[in-house]
Amino acid sequence: MPQATKAISQAPTLVRDLGVGQASAIVVGTIIGSGIFLVPAEMMQAVGSARLVYLAWTIGGVLSLAGAITYAELGAMKPLAGGEYVYIRDAYGPLPAFLYAWTWFAIAKPASVATITTGLVRILGTFPAFVFVHQALISSPFTITYGQGVAITAAAFITILNYLGVKKAGEFQLVFTILKIVMIVAVAVLCFGAPRGTWSNFGTHFAGAKGGIAGFMAALVAALWAYDGWNDLNMVGGEINHPERNIPIALIAGVAIVAVLYMLTNAAVQYVLPASSIAASERPASEATAMAAGAWGAAIVSAGMALSMLVTLNGTIMSGARVPFAMARDRYFFSAMAEVHPRFHTPSTSLVVQFVLSAFLLLFAGSFRQLFSLAIFAEWLFYMISASTVFVLRKNEPDVPRPYRTWGYPVVPLLFVAAAAVLLYYTFTENLRNSAWGVVVILAGVPIYLYFANKHRVPGN
């Protein structure tokens, strides 16, 4: 055997250690963050009635399920690390795929990690034992709070967990996702048992709602934000065993479970609070649970939010590291990012670099939330592009085995692509400045791609 071939065959690779339970937990656990506890207020402010809030939740769930059904075919067909990067590369070529991966690597995932960990710190800060998070840890030459330290520690802990093996990270995701579901159901049970609860609240209205098509679209965007994250499973497609079966099951069942939990939680809050109270509350789920069970009930919600964020953080870090890994494996990025740890079989360098970028944002980028908002436009753009690859790949690769074929094709994927296009337009026009900067961030990847593409063409590289 030639030495080069022998070296390649002996190189460490990612391992398929994630079963259907862990895969489903990645979907459910990554989707359910703090959104369900917070967005009912935003949605009520937008539409003003329980009926329209539920309509937004329902449409958001149907659209997310349409996306999951579409991604199920792609994931079962091409169960490789990087997910959407692979689909875009094979359908549209390396440049669009690179721009997707570049956006996720440079902005979307690090800012997402920073946002989640900062949210976790804010929730912890509501407990007396954690009041120190608001105090300065270092005041010179620049100020760093204990909260920033806790956020970085949380990101480091989850990064280390993922570094030590995808199986360990998957088991963590499964156990704590189950605990998260139990806590959400417990909150619903407490609210429905509240002596001051009444079904008549479902008929109340909030007079100051934005209303109209614009109001409903705002509520729908909030619902879709709460459903966001199901696509992360496909990014770890190269580490799921029996992917032809487990990826479709996890995607479809996971989104369905989340939809049921969201409807249940929203109904529980509405049972306790009238529309005007929901619209006026910063944390309607906490307020409703406090009314049902006192202060300790609100503490349960806060603990549930903290737990939700930690599990979401695990799914985000796990999936995010696979995107630059896939890009580097194709030799369109630094070769070190494609390294697999010889003992733990994880994309170790990609995990470490992702943590460094996230920690940098937590320390120095006070406006990383604005950076995250820049990625919202890009997110829906690439959702639309990724889903559309199912049509291109059916035409260009008709003989490739498809263990799962999209139910309702071509209507279901067309529905998702059309919805993504509408939301893309709405997001762009409603937030023109950040969306324009989002385009700039995407296009900034073009010269970087050209550098690696030219290097790729040089003999010997």
VOBAKE-966675 format. One record per residue (C-alpha): x, y, z. Coordinates in steps of 0.25 Angstrom, whole numbers, plus 5000, padded with zeros to 4 digits. Example, Ala and Ser with C-alpha at 12.3 -4.5 7.8 and 13.67 -1.06 7.14 Angstrom:
BEGIN
<X 5049 Y 4982 Z 5031> .
<X 5055 Y 4996 Z 5029> .
END
This chain:
BEGIN
<X 5000 Y 5000 Z 5000> .
<X 5006 Y 5014 Z 4996> .
<X 5010 Y 5022 Z 5008> .
<X 5000 Y 5033 Z 5005> .
<X 4988 Y 5024 Z 5004> .
<X 4993 Y 5017 Z 5017> .
<X 4994 Y 5030 Z 5024> .
<X 4980 Y 5034 Z 5020> .
<X 4974 Y 5021 Z 5024> .
<X 4980 Y 5021 Z 5038> .
<X 4976 Y 5036 Z 5040> .
<X 4965 Y 5037 Z 5052> .
<X 4951 Y 5039 Z 5047> .
<X 4938 Y 5044 Z 5053> .
<X 4930 Y 5032 Z 5059> .
<X 4915 Y 5029 Z 5058> .
<X 4912 Y 5029 Z 5073> .
<X 4899 Y 5036 Z 5074> .
<X 4886 Y 5027 Z 5074> .
<X 4872 Y 5031 Z 5071> .
<X 4870 Y 5036 Z 5086> .
<X 4882 Y 5045 Z 5086> .
<X 4879 Y 5050 Z 5072> .
<X 4864 Y 5054 Z 5076> .
<X 4870 Y 5061 Z 5088> .
<X 4879 Y 5069 Z 5080> .
<X 4866 Y 5074 Z 5072> .
<X 4857 Y 5076 Z 5084> .
<X 4868 Y 5081 Z 5094> .
<X 4874 Y 5091 Z 5084> .
<X 4861 Y 5097 Z 5080> .
<X 4855 Y 5099 Z 5094> .
<X 4863 Y 5110 Z 5100> .
<X 4857 Y 5122 Z 5107> .
<X 4848 Y 5126 Z 5096> .
<X 4836 Y 5118 Z 5100> .
<X 4837 Y 5125 Z 5114> .
<X 4838 Y 5139 Z 5108> .
<X 4832 Y 5140 Z 5094> .
<X 4817 Y 5139 Z 5098> .
<X 4818 Y 5154 Z 5103> .
<X 4824 Y 5158 Z 5089> .
<X 4813 Y 5150 Z 5081> .
<X 4802 Y 5156 Z 5089> .
<X 4807 Y 5170 Z 5087> .
<X 4807 Y 5167 Z 5073> .
<X 4793 Y 5161 Z 5070> .
<X 4785 Y 5164 Z 5083> .
<X 4777 Y 5151 Z 5084> .
<X 4779 Y 5136 Z 5089> .
<X 4773 Y 5132 Z 5076> .
<X 4783 Y 5139 Z 5067> .
<X 4795 Y 5135 Z 5076> .
<X 4791 Y 5120 Z 5074> .
<X 4790 Y 5122 Z 5059> .
<X 4804 Y 5128 Z 5059> .
<X 4809 Y 5116 Z 5067> .
<X 4802 Y 5106 Z 5058> .
<X 4807 Y 5112 Z 5045> .
<X 4821 Y 5113 Z 5051> .
<X 4820 Y 5099 Z 5055> .
<X 4815 Y 5094 Z 5042> .
<X 4826 Y 5102 Z 5034> .
<X 4837 Y 5097 Z 5044> .
<X 4831 Y 5082 Z 5041> .
<X 4832 Y 5085 Z 5026> .
<X 4846 Y 5089 Z 5027> .
<X 4849 Y 5077 Z 5036> .
<X 4842 Y 5067 Z 5026> .
<X 4851 Y 5073 Z 5015> .
<X 4864 Y 5072 Z 5023> .
<X 4860 Y 5058 Z 5026> .
<X 4862 Y 5054 Z 5012> .
<X 4875 Y 5062 Z 5011> .
<X 4881 Y 5057 Z 5024> .
<X 4878 Y 5042 Z 5021> .
<X 4883 Y 5043 Z 5007> .
<X 4896 Y 5051 Z 5011> .
<X 4899 Y 5047 Z 5026> .
<X 4912 Y 5055 Z 5027> .
<X 4918 Y 5065 Z 5036> .
<X 4914 Y 5080 Z 5032> .
<X 4900 Y 5077 Z 5028> .
<X 4895 Y 5089 Z 5020> .
<X 4909 Y 5092 Z 5015> .
<X 4909 Y 5078 Z 5008> .
<X 4896 Y 5080 Z 5002> .
<X 4899 Y 5094 Z 4997> .
<X 4913 Y 5089 Z 4992> .
<X 4907 Y 5078 Z 4984> .
<X 4895 Y 5085 Z 4978> .
<X 4901 Y 5099 Z 4975> .
<X 4916 Y 5098 Z 4976> .
<X 4928 Y 5101 Z 4986> .
<X 4926 Y 5117 Z 4987> .
<X 4912 Y 5117 Z 4992> .
<X 4915 Y 5106 Z 5002> .
<X 4927 Y 5113 Z 5007> .
<X 4919 Y 5126 Z 5009> .
<X 4909 Y 5118 Z 5017> .
<X 4920 Y 5112 Z 5025> .
<X 4928 Y 5125 Z 5027> .
<X 4915 Y 5132 Z 5032> .
<X 4913 Y 5121 Z 5042> .
<X 4927 Y 5120 Z 5046> .
<X 4930 Y 5135 Z 5047> .
<X 4917 Y 5141 Z 5053> .
<X 4905 Y 5132 Z 5055> .
<X 4910 Y 5121 Z 5064> .
<X 4920 Y 5129 Z 5073> .
<X 4909 Y 5140 Z 5075> .
<X 4899 Y 5129 Z 5078> .
<X 4908 Y 5123 Z 5088> .
<X 4911 Y 5137 Z 5094> .
<X 4896 Y 5140 Z 5094> .
<X 4892 Y 5127 Z 5101> .
<X 4902 Y 5128 Z 5112> .
<X 4899 Y 5143 Z 5115> .
<X 4884 Y 5139 Z 5116> .
<X 4888 Y 5128 Z 5125> .
<X 4896 Y 5138 Z 5134> .
<X 4884 Y 5147 Z 5135> .
<X 4875 Y 5136 Z 5139> .
<X 4885 Y 5131 Z 5150> .
<X 4886 Y 5146 Z 5154> .
<X 4871 Y 5145 Z 5159> .
<X 4875 Y 5135 Z 5170> .
<X 4881 Y 5141 Z 5183> .
<X 4893 Y 5132 Z 5182> .
<X 4897 Y 5138 Z 5169> .
<X 4896 Y 5153 Z 5171> .
<X 4911 Y 5154 Z 5170> .
<X 4910 Y 5152 Z 5155> .
<X 4907 Y 5167 Z 5153> .
<X 4920 Y 5171 Z 5161> .
<X 4934 Y 5174 Z 5154> .
<X 4944 Y 5163 Z 5154> .
<X 4955 Y 5172 Z 5147> .
<X 4953 Y 5187 Z 5146> .
<X 4967 Y 5190 Z 5140> .
<X 4971 Y 5192 Z 5128> .
<X 4957 Y 5188 Z 5125> .
<X 4945 Y 5183 Z 5133> .
<X 4941 Y 5169 Z 5133> .
<X 4930 Y 5164 Z 5142> .
<X 4928 Y 5151 Z 5149> .
<X 4916 Y 5149 Z 5140> .
<X 4925 Y 5149 Z 5128> .
<X 4934 Y 5139 Z 5135> .
<X 4922 Y 5130 Z 5138> .
<X 4918 Y 5131 Z 5123> .
<X 4932 Y 5127 Z 5118> .
<X 4933 Y 5116 Z 5128> .
<X 4919 Y 5110 Z 5124> .
<X 4924 Y 5111 Z 5109> .
<X 4937 Y 5104 Z 5113> .
<X 4930 Y 5093 Z 5121> .
<X 4921 Y 5090 Z 5109> .
<X 4933 Y 5091 Z 5099> .
<X 4941 Y 5081 Z 5108> .
<X 4930 Y 5072 Z 5109> .
<X 4929 Y 5071 Z 5094> .
<X 4944 Y 5071 Z 5092> .
<X 4944 Y 5058 Z 5100> .
<X 4934 Y 5050 Z 5091> .
<X 4921 Y 5052 Z 5084> .
<X 4915 Y 5041 Z 5091> .
<X 4917 Y 5048 Z 5105> .
<X 4911 Y 5060 Z 5099> .
<X 4900 Y 5053 Z 5093> .
<X 4897 Y 5046 Z 5107> .
<X 4897 Y 5059 Z 5114> .
<X 4888 Y 5064 Z 5103> .
<X 4878 Y 5053 Z 5105> .
<X 4878 Y 5053 Z 5120> .
<X 4876 Y 5068 Z 5122> .
<X 4866 Y 5069 Z 5111> .
<X 4857 Y 5059 Z 5118> .
<X 4859 Y 5067 Z 5131> .
<X 4855 Y 5079 Z 5123> .
<X 4843 Y 5073 Z 5117> .
<X 4839 Y 5069 Z 5131> .
<X 4840 Y 5083 Z 5137> .
<X 4832 Y 5089 Z 5125> .
<X 4821 Y 5079 Z 5128> .
<X 4822 Y 5082 Z 5143> .
<X 4820 Y 5097 Z 5140> .
<X 4808 Y 5094 Z 5132> .
<X 4802 Y 5085 Z 5142> .
<X 4804 Y 5096 Z 5153> .
<X 4798 Y 5106 Z 5144> .
<X 4785 Y 5098 Z 5141> .
<X 4784 Y 5095 Z 5156> .
<X 4784 Y 5110 Z 5159> .
<X 4771 Y 5114 Z 5167> .
<X 4771 Y 5127 Z 5160> .
<X 4772 Y 5121 Z 5146> .
<X 4760 Y 5122 Z 5137> .
<X 4757 Y 5118 Z 5123> .
<X 4751 Y 5131 Z 5120> .
<X 4765 Y 5137 Z 5119> .
<X 4765 Y 5131 Z 5105> .
<X 4754 Y 5140 Z 5101> .
<X 4761 Y 5153 Z 5106> .
<X 4769 Y 5163 Z 5097> .
<X 4780 Y 5173 Z 5098> .
<X 4775 Y 5186 Z 5092> .
<X 4789 Y 5192 Z 5089> .
<X 4794 Y 5181 Z 5080> .
<X 4801 Y 5184 Z 5067> .
<X 4790 Y 5177 Z 5059> .
<X 4788 Y 5175 Z 5044> .
<X 4797 Y 5167 Z 5035> .
<X 4810 Y 5173 Z 5041> .
<X 4806 Y 5169 Z 5055> .
<X 4803 Y 5155 Z 5051> .
<X 4816 Y 5154 Z 5043> .
<X 4823 Y 5159 Z 5056> .
<X 4817 Y 5148 Z 5064> .
<X 4820 Y 5138 Z 5054> .
<X 4835 Y 5142 Z 5053> .
<X 4835 Y 5141 Z 5069> .
<X 4829 Y 5127 Z 5068> .
<X 4839 Y 5123 Z 5057> .
<X 4850 Y 5128 Z 5066> .
<X 4845 Y 5119 Z 5077> .
<X 4845 Y 5107 Z 5068> .
<X 4859 Y 5110 Z 5062> .
<X 4870 Y 5100 Z 5064> .
<X 4864 Y 5087 Z 5058> .
<X 4874 Y 5088 Z 5046> .
<X 4886 Y 5087 Z 5056> .
<X 4884 Y 5071 Z 5055> .
<X 4888 Y 5070 Z 5041> .
<X 4901 Y 5077 Z 5044> .
<X 4905 Y 5065 Z 5052> .
<X 4900 Y 5055 Z 5042> .
<X 4914 Y 5048 Z 5041> .
<X 4913 Y 5044 Z 5055> .
<X 4899 Y 5038 Z 5056> .
<X 4897 Y 5023 Z 5055> .
<X 4887 Y 5017 Z 5045> .
<X 4885 Y 5031 Z 5039> .
<X 4876 Y 5026 Z 5028> .
<X 4866 Y 5023 Z 5039> .
<X 4870 Y 5032 Z 5051> .
<X 4871 Y 5045 Z 5044> .
<X 4857 Y 5045 Z 5039> .
<X 4851 Y 5040 Z 5052> .
<X 4859 Y 5050 Z 5060> .
<X 4856 Y 5062 Z 5052> .
<X 4841 Y 5059 Z 5050> .
<X 4838 Y 5054 Z 5064> .
<X 4846 Y 5065 Z 5070> .
<X 4839 Y 5076 Z 5064> .
<X 4826 Y 5070 Z 5067> .
<X 4829 Y 5068 Z 5082> .
<X 4834 Y 5083 Z 5082> .
<X 4821 Y 5088 Z 5076> .
<X 4813 Y 5080 Z 5086> .
<X 4821 Y 5085 Z 5098> .
<X 4820 Y 5100 Z 5093> .
<X 4805 Y 5099 Z 5091> .
<X 4803 Y 5093 Z 5105> .
<X 4812 Y 5104 Z 5111> .
<X 4805 Y 5115 Z 5104> .
<X 4791 Y 5109 Z 5108> .
<X 4796 Y 5108 Z 5123> .
<X 4800 Y 5123 Z 5123> .
<X 4788 Y 5127 Z 5116> .
<X 4779 Y 5120 Z 5126> .
<X 4785 Y 5128 Z 5138> .
<X 4787 Y 5141 Z 5131> .
<X 4778 Y 5150 Z 5123> .
<X 4783 Y 5155 Z 5109> .
<X 4786 Y 5169 Z 5115> .
<X 4795 Y 5163 Z 5126> .
<X 4803 Y 5154 Z 5117> .
<X 4806 Y 5166 Z 5108> .
<X 4811 Y 5174 Z 5120> .
<X 4819 Y 5164 Z 5126> .
<X 4834 Y 5162 Z 5123> .
<X 4833 Y 5147 Z 5127> .
<X 4819 Y 5143 Z 5126> .
<X 4822 Y 5128 Z 5129> .
<X 4829 Y 5132 Z 5142> .
<X 4818 Y 5141 Z 5146> .
<X 4807 Y 5131 Z 5143> .
<X 4815 Y 5120 Z 5151> .
<X 4817 Y 5130 Z 5163> .
<X 4802 Y 5132 Z 5163> .
<X 4800 Y 5117 Z 5163> .
<X 4810 Y 5113 Z 5173> .
<X 4816 Y 5125 Z 5180> .
<X 4831 Y 5129 Z 5179> .
<X 4836 Y 5115 Z 5178> .
<X 4828 Y 5113 Z 5166> .
<X 4835 Y 5125 Z 5159> .
<X 4848 Y 5119 Z 5164> .
<X 4845 Y 5106 Z 5156> .
<X 4842 Y 5114 Z 5143> .
<X 4856 Y 5121 Z 5145> .
<X 4863 Y 5108 Z 5148> .
<X 4856 Y 5102 Z 5136> .
<X 4861 Y 5114 Z 5127> .
<X 4875 Y 5112 Z 5132> .
<X 4874 Y 5097 Z 5129> .
<X 4868 Y 5100 Z 5115> .
<X 4879 Y 5109 Z 5112> .
<X 4890 Y 5099 Z 5116> .
<X 4884 Y 5088 Z 5108> .
<X 4883 Y 5098 Z 5096> .
<X 4897 Y 5102 Z 5098> .
<X 4902 Y 5088 Z 5097> .
<X 4894 Y 5086 Z 5084> .
<X 4899 Y 5099 Z 5078> .
<X 4914 Y 5096 Z 5081> .
<X 4913 Y 5082 Z 5076> .
<X 4907 Y 5085 Z 5063> .
<X 4915 Y 5098 Z 5061> .
<X 4928 Y 5092 Z 5061> .
<X 4925 Y 5082 Z 5050> .
<X 4923 Y 5093 Z 5039> .
<X 4937 Y 5099 Z 5039> .
<X 4942 Y 5084 Z 5040> .
<X 4934 Y 5080 Z 5027> .
<X 4939 Y 5093 Z 5020> .
<X 4954 Y 5090 Z 5024> .
<X 4952 Y 5076 Z 5020> .
<X 4949 Y 5080 Z 5006> .
<X 4962 Y 5089 Z 5007> .
<X 4955 Y 5102 Z 5006> .
<X 4960 Y 5106 Z 5020> .
<X 4971 Y 5104 Z 5030> .
<X 4975 Y 5089 Z 5030> .
<X 4976 Y 5089 Z 5045> .
<X 4961 Y 5091 Z 5046> .
<X 4959 Y 5078 Z 5039> .
<X 4967 Y 5070 Z 5050> .
<X 4960 Y 5059 Z 5057> .
<X 4965 Y 5056 Z 5071> .
<X 4972 Y 5042 Z 5071> .
<X 4966 Y 5038 Z 5084> .
<X 4953 Y 5045 Z 5085> .
<X 4949 Y 5045 Z 5070> .
<X 4944 Y 5059 Z 5071> .
<X 4947 Y 5071 Z 5062> .
<X 4956 Y 5076 Z 5074> .
<X 4962 Y 5088 Z 5067> .
<X 4949 Y 5094 Z 5062> .
<X 4943 Y 5092 Z 5076> .
<X 4954 Y 5100 Z 5082> .
<X 4954 Y 5111 Z 5071> .
<X 4939 Y 5113 Z 5073> .
<X 4941 Y 5114 Z 5088> .
<X 4952 Y 5125 Z 5086> .
<X 4943 Y 5133 Z 5076> .
<X 4931 Y 5132 Z 5086> .
<X 4940 Y 5136 Z 5098> .
<X 4945 Y 5148 Z 5090> .
<X 4931 Y 5153 Z 5088> .
<X 4927 Y 5151 Z 5102> .
<X 4939 Y 5159 Z 5107> .
<X 4941 Y 5170 Z 5097> .
<X 4929 Y 5171 Z 5087> .
<X 4918 Y 5178 Z 5095> .
<X 4909 Y 5178 Z 5083> .
<X 4910 Y 5163 Z 5080> .
<X 4895 Y 5163 Z 5081> .
<X 4895 Y 5172 Z 5069> .
<X 4905 Y 5163 Z 5062> .
<X 4895 Y 5152 Z 5065> .
<X 4884 Y 5160 Z 5059> .
<X 4892 Y 5162 Z 5046> .
<X 4892 Y 5147 Z 5044> .
<X 4877 Y 5146 Z 5045> .
<X 4876 Y 5150 Z 5030> .
<X 4887 Y 5140 Z 5026> .
<X 4880 Y 5129 Z 5034> .
<X 4867 Y 5130 Z 5026> .
<X 4875 Y 5132 Z 5013> .
<X 4882 Y 5119 Z 5016> .
<X 4870 Y 5112 Z 5021> .
<X 4863 Y 5115 Z 5007> .
<X 4876 Y 5111 Z 4999> .
<X 4878 Y 5098 Z 5007> .
<X 4864 Y 5094 Z 5006> .
<X 4864 Y 5097 Z 4991> .
<X 4875 Y 5087 Z 4989> .
<X 4865 Y 5075 Z 4990> .
<X 4860 Y 5079 Z 4976> .
<X 4874 Y 5081 Z 4970> .
<X 4879 Y 5068 Z 4976> .
<X 4867 Y 5060 Z 4971> .
<X 4870 Y 5065 Z 4957> .
<X 4885 Y 5064 Z 4957> .
<X 4887 Y 5051 Z 4966> .
<X 4874 Y 5043 Z 4962> .
<X 4881 Y 5030 Z 4965> .
<X 4887 Y 5033 Z 4978> .
<X 4880 Y 5024 Z 4989> .
<X 4869 Y 5032 Z 4997> .
<X 4866 Y 5024 Z 5009> .
<X 4855 Y 5034 Z 5013> .
<X 4848 Y 5042 Z 5002> .
<X 4841 Y 5055 Z 5006> .
<X 4826 Y 5053 Z 5009> .
<X 4818 Y 5062 Z 5001> .
<X 4828 Y 5065 Z 4991> .
<X 4829 Y 5075 Z 4984> .
<X 4818 Y 5083 Z 4991> .
<X 4824 Y 5082 Z 5005> .
<X 4838 Y 5087 Z 5002> .
<X 4832 Y 5097 Z 4993> .
<X 4824 Y 5102 Z 5005> .
<X 4836 Y 5103 Z 5013> .
<X 4844 Y 5110 Z 5002> .
<X 4833 Y 5120 Z 5000> .
<X 4831 Y 5123 Z 5014> .
<X 4846 Y 5125 Z 5016> .
<X 4846 Y 5135 Z 5004> .
<X 4834 Y 5143 Z 5010> .
<X 4841 Y 5143 Z 5024> .
<X 4854 Y 5147 Z 5017> .
<X 4847 Y 5159 Z 5011> .
<X 4840 Y 5163 Z 5024> .
<X 4853 Y 5162 Z 5032> .
<X 4861 Y 5170 Z 5022> .
<X 4850 Y 5181 Z 5020> .
<X 4847 Y 5182 Z 5035> .
<X 4862 Y 5182 Z 5039> .
<X 4869 Y 5188 Z 5027> .
<X 4881 Y 5193 Z 5034> .
<X 4885 Y 5180 Z 5041> .
<X 4881 Y 5172 Z 5029> .
<X 4889 Y 5180 Z 5019> .
<X 4901 Y 5178 Z 5029> .
<X 4898 Y 5163 Z 5028> .
<X 4899 Y 5163 Z 5013> .
<X 4913 Y 5170 Z 5015> .
<X 4917 Y 5159 Z 5025> .
<X 4914 Y 5148 Z 5015> .
<X 4921 Y 5155 Z 5004> .
<X 4933 Y 5157 Z 5012> .
<X 4935 Y 5143 Z 5011> .
<X 4937 Y 5144 Z 4996> .
<X 4952 Y 5148 Z 4996> .
<X 4955 Y 5138 Z 5007> .
<X 4949 Y 5127 Z 4998> .
<X 4957 Y 5132 Z 4986> .
<X 4970 Y 5131 Z 4994> .
<X 4968 Y 5116 Z 4998> .
<X 4962 Y 5113 Z 4985> .
<X 4975 Y 5118 Z 4978> .
<X 4984 Y 5111 Z 4988> .
<X 4976 Y 5099 Z 4985> .
<X 4980 Y 5099 Z 4971> .
<X 4994 Y 5101 Z 4973> .
<X 5002 Y 5087 Z 4970> .
<X 5006 Y 5081 Z 4983> .
<X 4996 Y 5088 Z 4992> .
END
